[in-house]
Amino acid sequence: MDAASAPPAAATRGLARLVARVADVRPGEGLAVLLSAGYFFALLAGMYLVRPLREEMGIRGGLDRLDRVFLLTFLVMLAAVPLQGWLFAKVRRGRAIPVLYGFFTLHLVLFAAVFARGGAPWAPHAFFVWVSVYNLFVTSVFWSFMADLFTSEQGKRLFGLVAAGGSAGALAGPAAAALLVGPLGIPGVILLSAVLLTAAAGSAAALARRAGVRADRVRHEGGGVGGSPFAGFTAVARSPYLAALAVQIVCVSCTSTFIYFAQARIVKATLTDPTHRTQLFAGVDLAVNVLSLALQALATGRVLSGAGLALGLALHPTLTAIGIAAMAASPTLVVLAVVQGLRRAVHYAIERPAREVLFTVVGREDRYKAKGFLDTVVYRGGDAASAGLQGQLVAAGVGVGGSQLAALPVVGVWLATALWLARRHARLERP
């Protein structure tokens, strides 16, 4: 039978064997890695279609109200996390993930309808809040699933490949947004994102079915994780390891928010046309993800398996400190683009897979509930607090450069916490 007429299952197995030849993928792992990468591709392609629209809506809704929008995002997240906890407590992941993604798909369709009718005064900030909640929830659930499927040792070898699938999707998303926002308009781009999120939900269900029979390398599907919907809150309070992860995530969020506010101020002062701003945001996303994909293919597995988690976790704060100093010295669009491009590429390619490996040594309930709480409520809480501080600095007349320097002490705490987490993980990883 020739390749063109081979059944889809045979073609998938052939692709899995090809992946195993070019990376450290061992017998029995290829199909799970391929399905995971495909799932992440669809998820991030859909997410990055609407991300440039979110940045434009943040500017369109008014920069003077952006700190309050960050606070609202945190409050919405605070209310939503127990609902996610309840879902995963009661429903097995192969069904819970498609249900959650279906909920977000419905809202994408509703927003497309609102913008098709010309929008409404509340629509820009409502869309900004919704996308900010959506992108954290869907990626947090994805990585919870990965930490549940793969062991710590597998994660160090394989999460770079899995993340590369996401980076390929994150390349396709902003490229499509830049090309299609003109002819299709905002409603058309949002509907295309809904189609991709539906494909991601189907991929998650397929992966859960396949993984359920792979007891040799991949963990069983099982039922719901059980426990209380609020278990994520209490687990972080009880565990020094999870509490340190919370500190790390707050530091990541805080520094990202400081740089985000600088980005909004610099772009608004430089570009006045909304279409040009959307295309700029899409172009930066595209460049970031080209670099991320190259790093994931060539460096992530070698760094995490060879040099270890300490280096993988320390690269991002080190680069952020350098970037903040550069922006403080020269707050221009060119410096902003370089700093954002490099630090985000290292985050996606190295630091994020390294952080997800940290969750492979905690209990199953914590992988979904505590991780969900950390990735959403804690992250957006850091956003809200740092956005409030940014609002005060702006009101006091502090410029972009001066406001960046205020984030440097946070980077120091972040680096120290990352190194402690790497040492603690090594102890927990031992049998």
C-alpha positions in Angstrom: 0.0 0.0 0.0 1.5 3.4 -1.0 1.8 6.3 1.5 -1.1 8.2 -0.1 -3.5 5.4 0.5 -2.3 4.3 3.9 -4.8 4.5 6.7 -4.5 7.5 9.1 -3.4 5.3 12.0 -0.5 3.8 9.9 0.5 7.3 8.8 0.4 8.5 12.4 2.6 5.6 13.5 5.0 6.3 10.7 5.3 10.0 11.8 5.8 8.8 15.4 8.7 6.6 14.3 10.2 9.6 12.4 10.0 11.8 15.6 11.7 9.0 17.5 14.6 9.0 15.1 15.4 12.8 15.4 14.9 13.2 19.2 15.3 11.2 22.4 11.9 9.5 22.1 12.0 5.9 23.4 9.9 2.9 22.4 6.3 3.4 23.4 6.5 7.2 23.7 6.3 8.4 20.0 2.5 8.3 19.5 1.8 10.0 22.9 4.4 12.8 22.1 2.9 13.3 18.6 -0.7 13.5 19.8 0.4 15.9 22.6 2.3 18.2 20.2 -0.7 18.2 17.8 -3.1 19.1 20.6 -0.8 21.9 21.7 -0.5 23.1 18.1 -4.3 23.6 17.7 -4.6 25.1 21.2 -2.0 27.8 20.7 -2.8 28.5 17.0 -6.4 29.4 18.2 -5.1 31.4 21.2 -2.6 33.4 19.2 -5.3 34.3 16.6 -7.1 36.4 19.3 -4.0 37.5 21.3 -3.2 40.4 19.0 -6.9 41.4 19.1 -6.6 41.5 22.9 -3.7 43.8 22.8 -5.5 46.2 20.5 -8.6 46.1 22.7 -6.5 47.0 25.7 -5.4 50.2 24.0 -8.8 50.8 22.4 -10.5 50.6 25.8 -8.2 53.2 27.3 -4.8 52.9 29.0 -6.0 54.9 32.0 -8.4 52.1 32.9 -6.1 49.2 32.2 -5.0 48.7 35.9 -8.7 48.3 36.8 -9.1 45.8 34.0 -6.3 43.7 35.4 -8.0 43.7 38.8 -11.3 42.6 37.2 -9.5 39.8 35.4 -8.1 38.6 38.8 -11.6 38.7 40.4 -13.1 36.7 37.5 -10.3 34.2 37.8 -10.8 33.9 41.5 -14.5 33.0 40.9 -13.7 30.6 38.1 -11.0 28.4 39.6 -13.4 26.6 42.1 -15.6 25.7 39.1 -12.7 24.2 37.3 -11.7 22.3 40.5 -15.3 20.9 40.8 -15.2 19.8 37.1 -12.0 17.9 37.5 -13.0 16.4 40.8 -16.1 14.9 39.3 -15.4 14.2 35.7 -12.5 12.2 34.2 -10.0 14.3 32.3 -10.9 12.8 28.8 -14.3 14.4 29.2 -13.6 17.3 31.5 -11.1 19.0 29.1 -13.5 19.0 26.1 -16.3 20.3 28.3 -14.1 23.2 29.5 -12.9 24.0 26.0 -16.4 23.8 24.7 -17.4 26.5 27.3 -14.7 28.8 25.9 -15.6 28.0 22.3 -19.2 29.2 23.0 -17.9 32.5 24.3 -15.7 33.0 21.2 -18.8 32.6 19.0 -20.7 35.1 21.2 -17.9 37.7 21.0 -17.8 37.3 17.2 -21.5 38.1 17.1 -21.0 41.2 19.2 -18.2 42.6 17.1 -20.0 41.7 13.9 -22.8 44.1 15.0 -20.3 46.9 15.6 -19.3 46.1 19.1 -20.5 47.9 22.3 -18.9 50.3 24.8 -18.2 47.4 27.2 -16.8 45.1 24.5 -13.1 46.0 24.3 -12.4 45.6 28.0 -14.8 42.6 28.3 -12.9 40.9 25.5 -9.5 41.8 27.1 -10.6 40.2 30.4 -12.1 37.2 28.7 -9.0 36.4 26.6 -6.8 36.9 29.7 -8.8 34.3 31.6 -9.1 32.0 28.6 -5.4 31.8 27.6 -4.3 30.9 31.1 -7.0 28.3 31.7 -6.6 26.4 28.5 -2.8 26.3 28.7 -2.8 25.4 32.4 -5.2 22.5 31.8 -2.9 21.4 28.9 0.2 21.3 31.1 -1.7 19.6 34.0 -2.6 16.9 31.5 1.0 16.6 30.4 2.3 16.3 34.0 -0.3 13.6 34.6 0.7 11.6 31.5 4.5 11.8 31.7 7.0 11.1 34.4 9.6 13.6 35.6 12.4 11.9 33.6 10.2 11.8 30.5 9.3 15.5 30.9 12.9 16.6 30.8 13.4 14.7 27.5 10.0 15.2 25.9 8.4 18.5 27.0 10.6 20.5 24.6 9.2 18.5 21.7 5.6 18.9 23.0 6.2 22.6 23.4 7.5 22.8 19.9 4.1 21.7 18.7 2.7 24.6 20.6 5.3 27.0 19.1 4.4 25.8 15.6 0.8 26.7 16.4 1.9 30.0 17.9 3.6 30.7 14.6 0.5 29.9 12.6 -1.8 31.9 14.8 -0.3 35.4 14.6 0.7 34.8 10.9 -3.0 34.1 10.2 -4.1 37.0 12.3 -1.8 39.5 10.5 -3.0 38.2 7.1 -6.7 37.7 7.8 -7.7 40.6 10.2 -8.0 42.9 7.1 -10.2 40.7 4.8 -12.1 38.8 7.5 -12.3 41.5 10.2 -12.3 40.8 13.9 -15.4 38.6 13.9 -13.9 36.2 11.3 -10.6 35.9 13.1 -12.5 35.1 16.4 -14.6 32.4 14.6 -11.5 30.8 13.2 -10.1 30.6 16.7 -13.2 28.8 17.8 -12.7 26.2 15.1 -9.1 25.5 16.3 -10.2 25.3 20.0 -12.7 22.7 19.0 -9.9 20.7 17.2 -7.8 21.0 20.4 -10.7 19.5 22.5 -11.0 16.6 20.1 -7.2 16.0 20.3 -7.4 16.0 24.1 -10.1 13.4 24.0 -8.1 11.2 21.6 -5.0 11.5 23.7 -6.8 10.5 26.8 -8.1 7.4 25.0 -4.7 6.4 23.7 -2.9 7.1 26.9 -5.3 5.1 28.9 -3.8 1.8 27.5 -0.2 2.8 27.8 0.7 1.7 31.3 4.3 1.0 30.3 5.3 4.6 29.7 2.2 6.8 30.1 0.0 7.0 33.1 -3.6 5.8 33.2 -6.6 7.9 32.4 -8.6 7.1 35.6 -11.7 9.0 36.8 -12.0 12.4 38.3 -9.3 13.4 40.7 -11.8 13.7 43.5 -11.4 16.0 46.5 -12.7 19.5 47.2 -13.1 22.2 44.5 -11.0 24.4 46.8 -8.2 21.9 47.3 -5.8 24.0 45.1 -6.0 26.9 47.6 -5.3 24.8 50.6 -2.6 22.7 49.0 -0.5 25.8 48.2 -0.8 27.0 51.8 0.3 23.7 53.2 3.2 22.8 50.9 6.5 24.8 50.9 7.2 23.5 47.4 3.9 24.7 46.0 4.2 28.0 47.9 7.6 28.5 46.3 6.1 27.9 42.9 3.5 30.6 43.8 6.3 33.0 44.6 8.0 32.2 41.3 4.8 32.7 39.3 4.0 36.0 41.0 7.5 37.2 40.1 7.0 36.1 36.4 3.6 37.8 36.4 4.8 41.0 38.0 7.8 41.6 35.7 5.7 40.7 32.6 3.0 43.2 33.6 5.6 46.0 34.1 7.0 45.3 30.6 3.4 45.0 29.2 2.5 48.5 30.5 5.7 49.9 29.0 4.8 48.2 25.7 1.3 49.7 25.7 2.7 53.2 26.4 5.5 53.0 23.8 3.2 51.5 21.1 0.4 54.0 21.6 2.9 56.9 21.4 4.5 55.5 18.2 1.6 54.0 16.2 -1.8 55.7 15.9 -3.5 53.3 13.5 -5.3 50.3 15.2 -4.7 48.0 12.2 -1.0 48.8 12.3 -0.9 48.1 16.0 -2.6 44.8 15.6 -0.2 43.8 12.8 2.8 44.9 15.0 1.6 42.7 17.9 1.0 39.8 15.5 4.5 40.3 13.9 6.2 40.3 17.3 4.3 37.1 18.3 5.4 35.6 15.0 9.1 36.4 15.6 9.0 35.2 19.1 7.6 31.8 18.1 10.1 31.3 15.2 12.8 31.7 17.8 11.0 29.5 20.3 10.5 26.7 17.8 14.2 26.8 17.0 15.2 26.7 20.6 12.8 23.9 21.4 14.0 21.8 18.5 17.7 22.3 19.3 18.2 23.2 22.9 15.4 22.5 25.3 15.9 18.8 25.8 19.6 19.2 26.0 19.4 22.0 28.6 16.9 20.2 30.8 18.3 16.7 30.6 22.0 17.7 30.4 22.5 21.0 32.3 19.5 20.5 34.5 16.5 22.3 35.7 18.5 25.0 37.6 19.8 26.5 34.3 16.5 26.1 32.6 14.7 28.0 35.4 17.4 30.6 35.8 17.7 31.8 32.2 14.5 33.7 32.1 15.0 35.9 35.2 18.6 36.6 34.1 17.5 37.7 30.7 14.6 39.7 32.1 17.0 41.7 34.4 19.1 42.5 31.4 16.1 43.5 29.4 14.6 45.7 32.1 17.9 47.6 32.4 18.0 48.1 28.7 14.5 49.5 28.6 15.2 51.8 31.5 18.2 53.2 29.6 16.4 53.4 26.2 12.6 53.0 26.3 12.1 52.9 22.5 10.1 50.6 20.2 13.2 48.9 18.9 14.5 48.0 22.3 11.1 47.0 23.4 10.7 44.6 20.5 14.2 43.0 21.1 13.6 42.6 24.8 10.1 41.2 24.4 11.2 38.9 21.6 14.2 37.4 23.5 12.6 37.0 26.9 9.4 35.6 25.7 11.2 33.1 23.4 13.3 31.8 26.3 10.1 31.7 28.5 8.2 29.5 26.0 11.2 27.4 24.9 13.1 26.8 28.1 11.6 28.2 31.3 8.0 27.0 30.8 8.8 23.4 30.0 11.2 23.5 33.0 8.5 24.8 35.2 6.1 22.1 34.0 8.6 19.4 34.9 8.4 20.7 38.5 4.7 19.5 38.7 5.5 15.9 37.7 6.6 15.1 41.3 3.4 16.3 43.1 0.2 14.3 43.6 -2.4 13.9 40.9 -4.9 16.2 42.6 -2.3 18.9 42.9 -1.4 18.6 39.2 -4.9 19.8 38.3 -6.2 21.8 41.3 -3.1 23.4 42.8 -1.6 23.9 39.4 -4.8 25.5 38.1 -4.9 27.8 41.1 -1.2 28.8 40.6 -1.5 29.3 36.9 -4.6 31.4 37.0 -5.5 33.0 40.3 -1.9 33.5 41.5 -0.7 34.6 38.1 -3.5 37.1 37.6 -3.2 38.2 41.3 0.4 39.2 40.5 -0.9 41.0 37.4 -3.5 42.9 39.4 -1.1 44.0 42.1 1.7 45.0 39.7 -0.9 46.8 37.5 -2.1 48.8 40.5 1.5 49.8 41.3 2.1 50.7 37.7 -1.0 53.0 37.8 0.4 54.7 40.8 3.8 55.2 39.2 2.1 56.7 36.1 0.0 59.0 38.2 3.1 60.2 40.0 4.6 61.1 36.6 7.2 58.3 36.5 8.4 57.6 33.0 8.7 54.3 31.2 12.4 53.9 32.1 11.9 54.7 35.8 9.0 52.4 36.2 11.0 49.5 34.7 13.7 49.8 37.4 11.0 49.2 40.1 10.8 45.6 38.9 14.5 44.7 39.4 14.2 43.6 43.1 11.4 41.2 42.0 13.7 39.6 39.5 16.2 38.9 42.3 13.5 37.1 44.4 12.5 35.2 41.2 16.0 33.9 40.5 16.6 32.8 44.1 13.3 31.0 44.2 13.9 29.3 40.9 17.2 27.9 42.1 15.6 26.6 45.4 12.9 24.9 43.4 15.4 23.1 41.2 17.2 21.7 44.3 13.9 20.7 45.9 12.7 19.0 42.8 15.9 16.9 42.6 15.2 15.6 46.2 11.5 14.8 45.5 12.4 13.1 42.2 14.5 10.4 44.0 12.6 7.2 44.7 
